[in-house]
Amino acid sequence: MLDLFYAPTPNGHKITLLLEEIGVPYRITPINIMKDDQFNPDFLSIAPNNRIPALVDHEPSTGEKALSLFESGAMLEYLADKYGQFLPKEGAERYETLQWLHWQMGGLGPMAGQNHHFGRFAPEQIPYAINRYVKETARLYGVLDKQLEGRDYITGAYSIADMAAYPWVAYYEWQQQDIDDFPNLKKWVERIAAREATVRAYARAEEAFDWDKGLEEPHLTTLKIAAEAAR
């Protein structure tokens, strides 16, 4: 059993996109970051940076006790390696995929996240900050648009690099971007959105998560058992 501790944010969606593509069973425990669930001591023992998502694999590929992981990029790489899908095992293609995964983790995600914060959620509108992150998001969109020229997916075949980037670009309107300015990117968004696993992943979020509720039974029990197993 895979336990996924999750909220339906871009980083959370990355993991459900992969799990639905692979087709393995997993259990979602909602962690409502608006209710401060991420500060629950049992969650912190799994995810010491108090951020979602987090994963506990009760039958890890390492053959040891339950394995807990935080950081969505590490989780994508681990799951892709464990199940032998969406990340080449060796050679140049593996490292090309990983470089684009790390590009998302170090660039697109943080910059788009700051864009969301200052443009939509900050208690004070700060024009300098909004302008800075809108422009940097546009630059990163341009980088990805160029990479996608002549390709269906970022490195050719659909991979964890695409799954990492898509949930952020899917919020292009939040980021004050005109997707028509990036024609290759627009087709890529449409292509991924139409995948059956993508549809299932986003539907799973609707079923499993309620922003009006915090941690409650049986989720508290699941979290405690997973945390104890991974210690």
C-alpha positions as a Markdown table, in Angstrom:
| # | Residue | x | y | z |
|---|---|---|---|---|
| 1 | Met | 0.0 | 0.0 | 0.0 |
| 2 | Leu | 1.1 | 3.5 | -0.8 |
| 3 | Asp | -0.1 | 6.2 | 1.5 |
| 4 | Leu | -0.2 | 9.6 | -0.1 |
| 5 | Phe | -0.6 | 12.7 | 2.2 |
| 6 | Tyr | -1.9 | 15.3 | -0.1 |
| 7 | Ala | -3.7 | 18.4 | -1.0 |
| 8 | Pro | -4.9 | 19.2 | -4.5 |
| 9 | Thr | -2.2 | 21.8 | -5.2 |
| 10 | Pro | 0.2 | 21.7 | -8.2 |
| 11 | Asn | 2.7 | 19.8 | -6.2 |
| 12 | Gly | 0.1 | 17.3 | -4.9 |
| 13 | His | -1.3 | 16.7 | -8.4 |
| 14 | Lys | 2.2 | 15.7 | -9.7 |
| 15 | Ile | 2.0 | 12.5 | -7.6 |
| 16 | Thr | -1.5 | 11.5 | -8.4 |
| 17 | Leu | -0.8 | 12.0 | -12.1 |
| 18 | Leu | 2.0 | 9.5 | -11.9 |
| 19 | Leu | 0.1 | 7.0 | -9.7 |
| 20 | Glu | -2.9 | 7.0 | -12.0 |
| 21 | Glu | -0.6 | 6.5 | -15.1 |
| 22 | Ile | 1.1 | 3.5 | -13.4 |
| 23 | Gly | -2.2 | 2.1 | -12.2 |
| 24 | Val | -1.1 | 1.0 | -8.7 |
| 25 | Pro | -3.4 | 1.2 | -5.7 |
| 26 | Tyr | -2.8 | 4.1 | -3.3 |
| 27 | Arg | -4.7 | 5.7 | -0.4 |
| 28 | Ile | -5.1 | 9.5 | 0.0 |
| 29 | Thr | -5.0 | 11.1 | 3.4 |
| 30 | Pro | -6.0 | 14.7 | 2.9 |
| 31 | Ile | -3.7 | 17.3 | 4.5 |
| 32 | Asn | -5.6 | 20.6 | 4.6 |
| 33 | Ile | -2.9 | 23.3 | 4.5 |
| 34 | Met | -5.6 | 25.9 | 5.1 |
| 35 | Lys | -6.4 | 24.2 | 8.4 |
| 36 | Asp | -2.7 | 23.8 | 9.4 |
| 37 | Asp | -2.8 | 20.0 | 9.1 |
| 38 | Gln | 0.8 | 20.1 | 7.9 |
| 39 | Phe | 1.9 | 20.9 | 11.5 |
| 40 | Asn | 0.5 | 17.7 | 13.0 |
| 41 | Pro | 3.4 | 16.0 | 14.7 |
| 42 | Asp | 2.8 | 12.7 | 12.9 |
| 43 | Phe | 2.8 | 14.4 | 9.6 |
| 44 | Leu | 6.0 | 16.3 | 10.5 |
| 45 | Ser | 7.7 | 13.0 | 11.3 |
| 46 | Ile | 7.1 | 12.1 | 7.6 |
| 47 | Ala | 7.6 | 15.5 | 6.1 |
| 48 | Pro | 9.9 | 17.6 | 8.3 |
| 49 | Asn | 9.6 | 20.6 | 6.0 |
| 50 | Asn | 5.8 | 20.7 | 6.8 |
| 51 | Arg | 4.9 | 20.8 | 3.1 |
| 52 | Ile | 2.7 | 18.5 | 1.0 |
| 53 | Pro | 2.8 | 16.0 | -0.6 |
| 54 | Ala | 4.4 | 13.2 | 1.4 |
| 55 | Leu | 4.5 | 9.5 | 0.7 |
| 56 | Val | 4.9 | 6.4 | 2.8 |
| 57 | Asp | 5.6 | 3.1 | 0.9 |
| 58 | His | 4.8 | 0.2 | 3.1 |
| 59 | Glu | 6.5 | -2.2 | 0.7 |
| 60 | Pro | 9.5 | -0.2 | -0.6 |
| 61 | Ser | 11.8 | -1.2 | -3.4 |
| 62 | Thr | 14.7 | -1.0 | -0.9 |
| 63 | Gly | 13.3 | -4.1 | 0.8 |
| 64 | Glu | 13.5 | -2.4 | 4.2 |
| 65 | Lys | 11.0 | -1.0 | 6.6 |
| 66 | Ala | 8.4 | 1.4 | 5.4 |
| 67 | Leu | 10.0 | 4.3 | 3.4 |
| 68 | Ser | 8.8 | 7.8 | 3.9 |
| 69 | Leu | 9.5 | 10.6 | 1.3 |
| 70 | Phe | 8.9 | 14.3 | 1.1 |
| 71 | Glu | 9.6 | 16.6 | -1.8 |
| 72 | Ser | 7.5 | 15.9 | -4.9 |
| 73 | Gly | 10.5 | 15.5 | -7.2 |
| 74 | Ala | 12.1 | 12.8 | -5.1 |
| 75 | Met | 8.8 | 11.1 | -4.9 |
| 76 | Leu | 8.4 | 11.1 | -8.7 |
| 77 | Glu | 11.9 | 9.8 | -9.2 |
| 78 | Tyr | 11.4 | 7.0 | -6.6 |
| 79 | Leu | 8.1 | 5.8 | -8.0 |
| 80 | Ala | 9.2 | 5.9 | -11.6 |
| 81 | Asp | 12.3 | 3.8 | -10.7 |
| 82 | Lys | 10.3 | 1.4 | -8.5 |
| 83 | Tyr | 7.7 | 0.7 | -11.2 |
| 84 | Gly | 10.0 | 1.1 | -14.2 |
| 85 | Gln | 7.9 | 3.7 | -16.0 |
| 86 | Phe | 8.1 | 7.3 | -17.2 |
| 87 | Leu | 11.9 | 7.6 | -16.4 |
| 88 | Pro | 14.5 | 5.8 | -18.5 |
| 89 | Lys | 16.7 | 3.5 | -16.5 |
| 90 | Glu | 20.0 | 4.7 | -17.9 |
| 91 | Gly | 21.7 | 6.7 | -20.5 |
| 92 | Ala | 21.4 | 10.2 | -21.8 |
| 93 | Glu | 17.6 | 10.1 | -21.9 |
| 94 | Arg | 17.5 | 9.5 | -18.2 |
| 95 | Tyr | 19.5 | 12.6 | -17.4 |
| 96 | Glu | 17.7 | 14.7 | -19.9 |
| 97 | Thr | 14.4 | 13.8 | -18.1 |
| 98 | Leu | 16.0 | 14.5 | -14.7 |
| 99 | Gln | 17.3 | 17.9 | -15.8 |
| 100 | Trp | 13.9 | 19.0 | -16.8 |
| 101 | Leu | 12.4 | 17.6 | -13.6 |
| 102 | His | 14.9 | 19.7 | -11.6 |
| 103 | Trp | 14.2 | 22.7 | -13.9 |
| 104 | Gln | 10.6 | 22.5 | -12.7 |
| 105 | Met | 11.6 | 22.0 | -9.1 |
| 106 | Gly | 14.1 | 24.8 | -9.0 |
| 107 | Gly | 12.5 | 27.3 | -11.5 |
| 108 | Leu | 9.0 | 26.9 | -12.8 |
| 109 | Gly | 7.4 | 25.7 | -9.5 |
| 110 | Pro | 8.9 | 28.3 | -7.2 |
| 111 | Met | 8.5 | 31.2 | -9.6 |
| 112 | Ala | 4.9 | 30.3 | -10.5 |
| 113 | Gly | 4.2 | 29.8 | -6.8 |
| 114 | Gln | 5.4 | 33.3 | -5.9 |
| 115 | Asn | 3.3 | 34.5 | -8.9 |
| 116 | His | 0.2 | 32.9 | -7.3 |
| 117 | His | 1.0 | 34.3 | -3.9 |
| 118 | Phe | 1.6 | 38.0 | -4.8 |
| 119 | Gly | -1.0 | 38.0 | -7.6 |
| 120 | Arg | -3.9 | 36.3 | -5.7 |
| 121 | Phe | -3.3 | 35.7 | -2.0 |
| 122 | Ala | -1.0 | 38.4 | -0.6 |
| 123 | Pro | -2.9 | 40.7 | 1.8 |
| 124 | Glu | -1.2 | 43.7 | 0.1 |
| 125 | Gln | -0.9 | 44.2 | -3.7 |
| 126 | Ile | 2.8 | 44.9 | -4.3 |
| 127 | Pro | 3.2 | 45.9 | -8.0 |
| 128 | Tyr | 7.0 | 45.3 | -8.1 |
| 129 | Ala | 6.6 | 41.7 | -6.8 |
| 130 | Ile | 3.7 | 41.0 | -9.1 |
| 131 | Asn | 5.5 | 42.3 | -12.1 |
| 132 | Arg | 8.7 | 40.4 | -11.2 |
| 133 | Tyr | 7.0 | 37.0 | -11.0 |
| 134 | Val | 4.7 | 37.5 | -13.9 |
| 135 | Lys | 7.7 | 38.3 | -16.1 |
| 136 | Glu | 9.8 | 35.4 | -14.8 |
| 137 | Thr | 6.9 | 33.0 | -15.3 |
| 138 | Ala | 6.6 | 34.3 | -18.9 |
| 139 | Arg | 10.3 | 33.7 | -19.4 |
| 140 | Leu | 10.1 | 30.1 | -18.1 |
| 141 | Tyr | 7.0 | 29.5 | -20.3 |
| 142 | Gly | 9.1 | 30.6 | -23.2 |
| 143 | Val | 11.9 | 28.2 | -22.3 |
| 144 | Leu | 9.4 | 25.3 | -22.2 |
| 145 | Asp | 7.7 | 26.4 | -25.4 |
| 146 | Lys | 11.0 | 26.3 | -27.2 |
| 147 | Gln | 11.8 | 22.9 | -25.8 |
| 148 | Leu | 8.4 | 21.5 | -27.0 |
| 149 | Glu | 8.9 | 22.6 | -30.6 |
| 150 | Gly | 8.6 | 19.5 | -32.7 |
| 151 | Arg | 7.9 | 17.3 | -29.6 |
| 152 | Asp | 4.7 | 16.0 | -28.1 |
| 153 | Tyr | 6.3 | 16.0 | -24.6 |
| 154 | Ile | 9.3 | 17.6 | -23.0 |
| 155 | Thr | 11.8 | 15.0 | -23.7 |
| 156 | Gly | 9.9 | 13.2 | -26.5 |
| 157 | Ala | 8.1 | 10.4 | -24.6 |
| 158 | Tyr | 5.7 | 11.3 | -21.8 |
| 159 | Ser | 7.7 | 11.3 | -18.5 |
| 160 | Ile | 7.8 | 12.5 | -14.9 |
| 161 | Ala | 9.2 | 15.8 | -16.3 |
| 162 | Asp | 5.8 | 16.5 | -17.9 |
| 163 | Met | 3.9 | 15.4 | -14.8 |
| 164 | Ala | 6.0 | 17.8 | -12.7 |
| 165 | Ala | 5.4 | 20.8 | -15.0 |
| 166 | Tyr | 1.9 | 20.3 | -16.2 |
| 167 | Pro | 0.0 | 21.1 | -12.9 |
| 168 | Trp | 1.8 | 24.4 | -12.7 |
| 169 | Val | 1.2 | 25.5 | -16.3 |
| 170 | Ala | -2.4 | 24.4 | -16.0 |
| 171 | Tyr | -2.9 | 27.4 | -13.8 |
| 172 | Tyr | -1.7 | 29.8 | -16.5 |
| 173 | Glu | -4.6 | 32.2 | -15.9 |
| 174 | Trp | -3.7 | 32.5 | -12.2 |
| 175 | Gln | -0.2 | 33.4 | -13.4 |
| 176 | Gln | -1.4 | 36.2 | -15.8 |
| 177 | Gln | -0.2 | 34.4 | -18.8 |
| 178 | Asp | -1.8 | 34.3 | -22.3 |
| 179 | Ile | -1.3 | 30.7 | -23.3 |
| 180 | Asp | -1.9 | 31.7 | -26.9 |
| 181 | Asp | 1.5 | 33.4 | -26.8 |
| 182 | Phe | 3.1 | 29.9 | -26.4 |
| 183 | Pro | 1.6 | 27.7 | -29.1 |
| 184 | Asn | 3.7 | 24.6 | -28.4 |
| 185 | Leu | 3.0 | 24.9 | -24.7 |
| 186 | Lys | -0.7 | 25.3 | -25.4 |
| 187 | Lys | -0.9 | 22.1 | -27.4 |
| 188 | Trp | 1.1 | 20.3 | -24.7 |
| 189 | Val | -1.4 | 21.4 | -22.0 |
| 190 | Glu | -4.3 | 20.2 | -24.1 |
| 191 | Arg | -2.5 | 16.9 | -24.8 |
| 192 | Ile | -1.9 | 16.1 | -21.2 |
| 193 | Ala | -5.3 | 17.3 | -20.0 |
| 194 | Ala | -6.9 | 14.8 | -22.4 |
| 195 | Arg | -5.0 | 11.8 | -21.0 |
| 196 | Glu | -7.3 | 9.4 | -19.2 |
| 197 | Ala | -5.0 | 9.2 | -16.2 |
| 198 | Thr | -5.0 | 13.0 | -15.9 |
| 199 | Val | -8.8 | 13.0 | -15.9 |
| 200 | Arg | -8.8 | 10.3 | -13.2 |
| 201 | Ala | -6.2 | 12.1 | -11.1 |
| 202 | Tyr | -8.1 | 15.4 | -11.0 |
| 203 | Ala | -11.4 | 13.5 | -10.3 |
| 204 | Arg | -9.7 | 11.7 | -7.4 |
| 205 | Ala | -8.9 | 15.1 | -5.9 |
| 206 | Glu | -12.5 | 16.1 | -6.1 |
| 207 | Glu | -13.6 | 12.9 | -4.4 |
| 208 | Ala | -10.9 | 12.8 | -1.7 |
| 209 | Phe | -10.5 | 16.4 | -0.5 |
| 210 | Asp | -12.7 | 19.0 | 1.2 |
| 211 | Trp | -11.1 | 22.4 | 1.9 |
| 212 | Asp | -13.7 | 22.9 | 4.7 |
| 213 | Lys | -12.4 | 20.0 | 6.7 |
| 214 | Gly | -9.2 | 19.3 | 8.6 |
| 215 | Leu | -7.8 | 16.0 | 9.8 |
| 216 | Glu | -10.3 | 13.8 | 11.4 |
| 217 | Glu | -10.9 | 10.1 | 11.9 |
| 218 | Pro | -10.0 | 7.8 | 10.2 |
| 219 | His | -7.4 | 9.9 | 8.6 |
| 220 | Leu | -5.7 | 10.7 | 11.9 |
| 221 | Thr | -5.3 | 6.9 | 12.5 |
| 222 | Thr | -3.9 | 6.3 | 9.0 |
| 223 | Leu | -1.4 | 9.1 | 9.5 |
| 224 | Lys | -0.3 | 7.8 | 12.9 |
| 225 | Ile | 0.1 | 4.2 | 11.7 |
| 226 | Ala | 2.1 | 5.4 | 8.6 |
| 227 | Ala | 4.3 | 7.7 | 10.8 |
| 228 | Glu | 5.1 | 4.8 | 13.2 |
| 229 | Ala | 5.8 | 2.4 | 10.4 |
| 230 | Ala | 8.3 | 4.8 | 8.8 |
| 231 | Arg | 10.2 | 5.7 | 12.0 |
